[in-house]
Amino acid sequence: MYYDKFFPFYAAYGNPMLYDGERIQEKEFELMKSYYPDIAGRIQEKVEETCEYLDYDGSRLYDEYPDKFMLRQMCRQIRTEVEPELSVQEMPGGLLDELIEVLLYQEISRRRCRRHRCRRYF
């Protein structure tokens, strides 16, 4: 096939700016995490550590419909790890449990979205 116009060889490669949006989003997320209160920041660290441990191919985190019992069990495990470190007297009632659930579900959702975007190109 003959082209009238010059077609450079590097135009066939992928767009190097393809992941800039994700990089900007990650930087913004890190900035917003730096604004978390002290207690929420420590809980977020434990949540990320737990999710990092479970982040592998075929993990329960990436099931199409994650098991609610498994998620609640993860929340209880995080609470038992975090409770001795924190002065829980500041958190009335079940607010600590709810905060852990929200942070865990948000982290799982973020990881699922990132994995879905990455898998799309393979």
Z-matrix of the N, CA and C atoms (Angstrom, degrees):
N
C 1 1.434
C 2 1.522 1 108.51
N 3 1.298 2 117.53 1 136.19
C 4 1.450 3 123.08 2 -175.93
C 5 1.529 4 109.50 3 -110.14
N 6 1.373 5 115.55 4 132.19
C 7 1.466 6 121.08 5 177.39
C 8 1.525 7 108.72 6 -108.07
N 9 1.330 8 115.93 7 134.37
C 10 1.463 9 120.54 8 176.56
C 11 1.516 10 111.63 9 -70.32
N 12 1.318 11 116.00 10 -37.22
C 13 1.462 12 120.70 11 -177.42
C 14 1.523 13 110.06 12 -100.05
N 15 1.301 14 114.00 13 154.23
C 16 1.457 15 120.98 14 179.25
C 17 1.534 16 109.32 15 -68.87
N 18 1.335 17 117.10 16 131.90
C 19 1.453 18 123.03 17 177.85
C 20 1.527 19 108.02 18 -120.31
N 21 1.344 20 118.78 19 106.36
C 22 1.467 21 120.65 20 -175.42
C 23 1.530 22 111.77 21 -68.04
N 24 1.330 23 115.15 22 148.29
C 25 1.460 24 120.46 23 -177.08
C 26 1.526 25 112.24 24 -65.58
N 27 1.346 26 117.74 25 -30.81
C 28 1.457 27 120.31 26 -176.15
C 29 1.527 28 112.38 27 -75.59
N 30 1.301 29 118.96 28 -9.70
C 31 1.461 30 120.99 29 178.57
C 32 1.527 31 111.36 30 -71.38
N 33 1.311 32 117.40 31 -17.65
C 34 1.460 33 120.54 32 179.77
C 35 1.524 34 111.95 33 -80.28
N 36 1.340 35 117.43 34 -16.53
C 37 1.463 36 120.65 35 179.81
C 38 1.518 37 110.20 36 -74.90
N 39 1.344 38 115.39 37 162.17
C 40 1.456 39 121.26 38 178.34
C 41 1.524 40 111.88 39 -66.67
N 42 1.280 41 115.21 40 162.02
C 43 1.452 42 122.03 41 179.81
C 44 1.533 43 109.72 42 -74.11
N 45 1.334 44 118.38 43 120.31
C 46 1.468 45 119.63 44 -179.70
C 47 1.524 46 112.41 45 -69.48
N 48 1.307 47 118.35 46 -17.99
C 49 1.460 48 121.70 47 -179.81
C 50 1.530 49 111.73 48 -89.88
N 51 1.311 50 117.74 49 9.01
C 52 1.450 51 122.07 50 -175.23
C 53 1.524 52 112.12 51 -61.39
N 54 1.323 53 117.98 52 -38.69
C 55 1.461 54 121.67 53 -175.50
C 56 1.523 55 112.66 54 -98.04
N 57 1.323 56 118.78 55 9.38
C 58 1.454 57 120.19 56 177.90
C 59 1.519 58 112.08 57 -63.31
N 60 1.318 59 116.71 58 -38.18
C 61 1.461 60 119.77 59 179.25
C 62 1.510 61 111.80 60 -60.98
N 63 1.320 62 116.80 61 -42.67
C 64 1.460 63 120.75 62 178.82
C 65 1.528 64 110.88 63 -67.91
N 66 1.321 65 117.46 64 -38.94
C 67 1.459 66 120.68 65 179.18
C 68 1.530 67 110.73 66 -64.22
N 69 1.328 68 117.04 67 -42.12
C 70 1.465 69 121.15 68 177.83
C 71 1.523 70 110.36 69 -64.25
N 72 1.323 71 116.27 70 -41.24
C 73 1.457 72 120.63 71 179.44
C 74 1.532 73 110.79 72 -63.88
N 75 1.323 74 117.79 73 -40.68
C 76 1.464 75 121.17 74 178.31
C 77 1.527 76 111.27 75 -65.11
N 78 1.331 77 117.52 76 -40.91
C 79 1.458 78 120.60 77 178.49
C 80 1.528 79 110.74 78 -63.57
N 81 1.317 80 116.26 79 -40.18
C 82 1.457 81 120.33 80 178.94
C 83 1.533 82 110.93 81 -67.18
N 84 1.322 83 116.78 82 -38.91
C 85 1.455 84 120.42 83 177.55
C 86 1.527 85 110.63 84 -63.83
N 87 1.322 86 117.17 85 -42.21
C 88 1.470 87 120.65 86 177.73
C 89 1.529 88 110.91 87 -63.28
N 90 1.320 89 116.98 88 -38.55
C 91 1.458 90 120.42 89 177.31
C 92 1.515 91 110.98 90 -62.52
N 93 1.323 92 116.87 91 -45.92
C 94 1.463 93 120.57 92 -179.06
C 95 1.537 94 110.99 93 -67.12
N 96 1.343 95 117.77 94 -33.47
C 97 1.462 96 120.03 95 176.34
C 98 1.521 97 111.27 96 -66.03
N 99 1.316 98 117.28 97 -30.28
C 100 1.460 99 119.70 98 179.27
C 101 1.529 100 111.20 99 -67.98
N 102 1.321 101 118.16 100 -18.10
C 103 1.465 102 122.14 101 178.56
C 104 1.528 103 112.64 102 -88.25
N 105 1.334 104 117.55 103 -6.12
C 106 1.463 105 120.25 104 -178.93
C 107 1.529 106 109.76 105 -61.31
N 108 1.337 107 117.26 106 148.50
C 109 1.472 108 119.57 107 171.25
C 110 1.530 109 110.18 108 -63.85
N 111 1.311 110 116.43 109 165.77
C 112 1.462 111 121.87 110 -174.74
C 113 1.528 112 112.25 111 -58.26
N 114 1.320 113 116.67 112 -46.88
C 115 1.473 114 120.14 113 -178.39
C 116 1.525 115 110.44 114 -63.21
N 117 1.328 116 116.47 115 -46.84
C 118 1.468 117 120.29 116 -179.59
C 119 1.523 118 110.50 117 -63.88
N 120 1.319 119 117.77 118 -35.45
C 121 1.464 120 120.94 119 178.53
C 122 1.516 121 112.22 120 -64.49
N 123 1.326 122 116.50 121 -41.24
C 124 1.469 123 119.41 122 178.81
C 125 1.524 124 111.25 123 -68.73
N 126 1.328 125 115.97 124 -38.67
C 127 1.459 126 119.27 125 177.61
C 128 1.526 127 109.73 126 -65.13
N 129 1.332 128 116.91 127 -41.18
C 130 1.462 129 120.85 128 179.69
C 131 1.525 130 111.13 129 -61.46
N 132 1.327 131 117.83 130 -37.77
C 133 1.464 132 120.96 131 177.03
C 134 1.525 133 111.04 132 -61.51
N 135 1.340 134 117.30 133 -44.22
C 136 1.462 135 120.66 134 178.56
C 137 1.524 136 111.46 135 -66.25
N 138 1.327 137 116.42 136 -38.35
C 139 1.464 138 120.70 137 178.49
C 140 1.519 139 109.93 138 -63.00
N 141 1.326 140 117.54 139 -46.04
C 142 1.464 141 120.89 140 178.54
C 143 1.523 142 111.42 141 -63.12
N 144 1.320 143 116.57 142 -39.14
C 145 1.468 144 120.60 143 178.57
C 146 1.527 145 110.51 144 -63.41
N 147 1.324 146 117.04 145 -42.96
C 148 1.465 147 121.40 146 178.90
C 149 1.523 148 111.05 147 -65.26
N 150 1.329 149 116.49 148 -44.03
C 151 1.463 150 120.28 149 179.88
C 152 1.525 151 111.37 150 -67.31
N 153 1.314 152 116.99 151 -35.67
C 154 1.468 153 120.83 152 178.23
C 155 1.533 154 110.11 153 -64.50
N 156 1.329 155 116.11 154 -37.35
C 157 1.464 156 120.74 155 177.98
C 158 1.525 157 110.96 156 -64.70
N 159 1.337 158 117.38 157 -34.68
C 160 1.458 159 121.88 158 -177.23
C 161 1.522 160 113.41 159 -96.37
N 162 1.310 161 117.80 160 9.03
C 163 1.462 162 121.69 161 -176.14
C 164 1.529 163 110.16 162 -92.53
N 165 1.321 164 116.61 163 91.18
C 166 1.465 165 123.03 164 177.80
C 167 1.522 166 108.05 165 -151.84
N 168 1.316 167 116.56 166 166.29
C 169 1.465 168 120.46 167 178.40
C 170 1.522 169 109.97 168 -62.66
N 171 1.328 170 115.93 169 132.78
C 172 1.452 171 121.30 170 179.99
C 173 1.512 172 113.98 171 81.66
N 174 1.311 173 117.35 172 11.21
C 175 1.459 174 121.15 173 -179.13
C 176 1.525 175 111.10 174 -68.10
N 177 1.326 176 114.92 175 156.83
C 178 1.465 177 120.40 176 177.36
C 179 1.520 178 111.67 177 -67.20
N 180 1.317 179 116.88 178 -21.86
C 181 1.467 180 120.12 179 179.25
C 182 1.514 181 111.75 180 -63.98
N 183 1.333 182 116.53 181 -28.44
C 184 1.461 183 120.48 182 -173.75
C 185 1.527 184 112.88 183 -103.07
N 186 1.329 185 117.10 184 14.95
C 187 1.465 186 119.30 185 173.32
C 188 1.520 187 108.92 186 -62.08
N 189 1.329 188 116.11 187 152.28
C 190 1.465 189 119.21 188 179.47
C 191 1.523 190 110.67 189 -60.35
N 192 1.320 191 116.22 190 -42.31
C 193 1.461 192 122.03 191 176.70
C 194 1.523 193 107.48 192 -125.48
N 195 1.339 194 118.05 193 95.56
C 196 1.467 195 119.83 194 -179.14
C 197 1.530 196 111.07 195 -60.73
N 198 1.314 197 115.84 196 144.54
C 199 1.452 198 122.78 197 -178.54
C 200 1.524 199 109.52 198 -73.87
N 201 1.331 200 116.30 199 125.62
C 202 1.465 201 120.85 200 -177.48
C 203 1.529 202 111.03 201 -65.74
N 204 1.323 203 117.11 202 -36.06
C 205 1.459 204 120.57 203 178.22
C 206 1.533 205 110.58 204 -63.97
N 207 1.324 206 116.49 205 -41.87
C 208 1.464 207 120.48 206 178.97
C 209 1.532 208 110.44 207 -63.17
N 210 1.334 209 116.95 208 -40.74
C 211 1.459 210 120.10 209 179.26
C 212 1.524 211 111.50 210 -65.59
N 213 1.324 212 116.76 211 -41.72
C 214 1.471 213 120.01 212 177.73
C 215 1.527 214 110.73 213 -65.07
N 216 1.327 215 116.57 214 -37.06
C 217 1.470 216 120.32 215 177.66
C 218 1.530 217 110.27 216 -63.77
N 219 1.317 218 116.69 217 -39.97
C 220 1.470 219 120.30 218 176.72
C 221 1.527 220 110.22 219 -62.54
N 222 1.328 221 116.92 220 -40.23
C 223 1.466 222 120.83 221 178.29
C 224 1.523 223 111.16 222 -62.50
N 225 1.333 224 116.68 223 -42.53
C 226 1.472 225 120.07 224 178.13
C 227 1.525 226 111.35 225 -63.58
N 228 1.317 227 116.06 226 -39.78
C 229 1.466 228 120.48 227 179.23
C 230 1.529 229 110.10 228 -64.18
N 231 1.315 230 116.96 229 -43.59
C 232 1.468 231 120.64 230 178.88
C 233 1.518 232 109.92 231 -63.71
N 234 1.341 233 116.86 232 -39.93
C 235 1.457 234 119.80 233 179.91
C 236 1.528 235 110.99 234 -62.63
N 237 1.333 236 118.31 235 -42.84
C 238 1.461 237 120.01 236 -179.67
C 239 1.528 238 111.32 237 -66.38
N 240 1.331 239 117.92 238 -29.73
C 241 1.462 240 120.84 239 177.60
C 242 1.523 241 111.69 240 -76.67
N 243 1.327 242 116.64 241 -34.67
C 244 1.464 243 121.05 242 -173.37
C 245 1.521 244 112.45 243 -87.77
N 246 1.316 245 117.67 244 -31.95
C 247 1.459 246 122.27 245 -171.79
C 248 1.523 247 114.39 246 -54.33
N 249 1.339 248 119.98 247 -45.35
C 250 1.470 249 118.37 248 -179.57
C 251 1.534 250 113.52 249 -64.06
N 252 1.324 251 117.39 250 -28.49
C 253 1.458 252 120.85 251 -177.09
C 254 1.533 253 112.57 252 -78.20
N 255 1.328 254 116.84 253 -28.90
C 256 1.456 255 120.95 254 -172.61
C 257 1.512 256 111.94 255 -99.77
N 258 1.317 257 114.38 256 153.83
C 259 1.458 258 118.79 257 170.14
C 260 1.525 259 106.23 258 -88.87
N 261 1.309 260 115.33 259 92.67
C 262 1.462 261 121.90 260 -172.05
C 263 1.525 262 110.77 261 -73.45
N 264 1.307 263 117.88 262 -9.63
C 265 1.453 264 120.44 263 179.58
C 266 1.525 265 111.24 264 -61.16
N 267 1.325 266 117.34 265 -23.97
C 268 1.458 267 121.27 266 179.90
C 269 1.522 268 112.13 267 -73.78
N 270 1.332 269 117.61 268 -20.81
C 271 1.463 270 121.96 269 -176.48
C 272 1.527 271 109.26 270 -100.42
N 273 1.329 272 118.50 271 109.57
C 274 1.462 273 119.68 272 -178.88
C 275 1.528 274 112.22 273 -75.11
N 276 1.329 275 115.42 274 145.77
C 277 1.461 276 122.62 275 172.63
C 278 1.508 277 114.35 276 54.90
N 279 1.324 278 115.65 277 -133.28
C 280 1.457 279 121.32 278 -177.03
C 281 1.520 280 112.79 279 -96.35
N 282 1.325 281 117.50 280 20.32
C 283 1.464 282 119.22 281 -178.52
C 284 1.524 283 112.44 282 -66.08
N 285 1.325 284 117.08 283 -31.87
C 286 1.466 285 119.24 284 178.04
C 287 1.526 286 110.11 285 -63.96
N 288 1.345 287 115.73 286 -43.46
C 289 1.472 288 119.47 287 178.42
C 290 1.524 289 110.86 288 -61.58
N 291 1.323 290 116.36 289 -42.67
C 292 1.465 291 119.64 290 -179.25
C 293 1.523 292 111.53 291 -67.37
N 294 1.335 293 117.07 292 -38.29
C 295 1.462 294 120.42 293 177.84
C 296 1.529 295 110.33 294 -63.61
N 297 1.323 296 116.63 295 -42.43
C 298 1.466 297 120.32 296 178.63
C 299 1.522 298 110.22 297 -63.32
N 300 1.329 299 117.44 298 -43.14
C 301 1.463 300 120.49 299 179.04
C 302 1.518 301 111.73 300 -61.25
N 303 1.317 302 116.69 301 -45.76
C 304 1.471 303 120.12 302 -178.51
C 305 1.520 304 110.60 303 -63.30
N 306 1.327 305 117.59 304 -45.80
C 307 1.463 306 120.31 305 -179.74
C 308 1.528 307 111.47 306 -65.13
N 309 1.329 308 117.36 307 -39.00
C 310 1.466 309 120.63 308 179.41
C 311 1.524 310 110.97 309 -66.73
N 312 1.317 311 117.41 310 -46.54
C 313 1.466 312 120.29 311 -178.09
C 314 1.528 313 110.97 312 -65.62
N 315 1.321 314 116.46 313 -36.35
C 316 1.465 315 120.04 314 178.40
C 317 1.522 316 110.59 315 -66.70
N 318 1.326 317 117.23 316 -41.26
C 319 1.470 318 120.86 317 179.64
C 320 1.529 319 110.98 318 -67.22
N 321 1.323 320 117.08 319 -41.48
C 322 1.466 321 120.53 320 178.21
C 323 1.520 322 109.75 321 -63.58
N 324 1.323 323 116.60 322 -43.17
C 325 1.464 324 120.59 323 179.82
C 326 1.530 325 111.05 324 -61.83
N 327 1.323 326 116.81 325 -42.36
C 328 1.462 327 120.91 326 179.29
C 329 1.526 328 111.07 327 -63.35
N 330 1.327 329 117.38 328 -41.96
C 331 1.464 330 120.92 329 179.36
C 332 1.528 331 111.41 330 -68.64
N 333 1.331 332 117.40 331 -38.11
C 334 1.462 333 120.29 332 178.94
C 335 1.529 334 110.31 333 -65.11
N 336 1.324 335 117.19 334 -42.31
C 337 1.473 336 120.39 335 178.94
C 338 1.523 337 110.82 336 -63.51
N 339 1.334 338 116.15 337 -44.46
C 340 1.465 339 119.77 338 -179.49
C 341 1.519 340 110.61 339 -63.55
N 342 1.323 341 117.63 340 -42.29
C 343 1.468 342 120.42 341 179.93
C 344 1.522 343 110.51 342 -66.86
N 345 1.322 344 117.31 343 -38.45
C 346 1.473 345 120.46 344 179.32
C 347 1.527 346 110.52 345 -63.98
N 348 1.342 347 117.28 346 -41.18
C 349 1.468 348 119.89 347 178.07
C 350 1.514 349 111.12 348 -65.93
N 351 1.319 350 117.27 349 -39.57
C 352 1.467 351 119.93 350 -178.33
C 353 1.529 352 111.23 351 -70.84
N 354 1.305 353 118.37 352 -39.01
C 355 1.455 354 121.75 353 -177.91
C 356 1.519 355 112.15 354 -68.67
N 357 1.308 356 116.83 355 -23.82
C 358 1.456 357 121.22 356 -176.50
C 359 1.533 358 111.14 357 -63.43
N 360 1.325 359 118.33 358 -28.10
C 361 1.463 360 121.29 359 -174.20
C 362 1.519 361 113.55 360 -91.81
N 363 1.323 362 118.34 361 -2.87
C 364 1.468 363 120.19 362 -178.69
C 365 1.499 364 111.24 363 -99.04
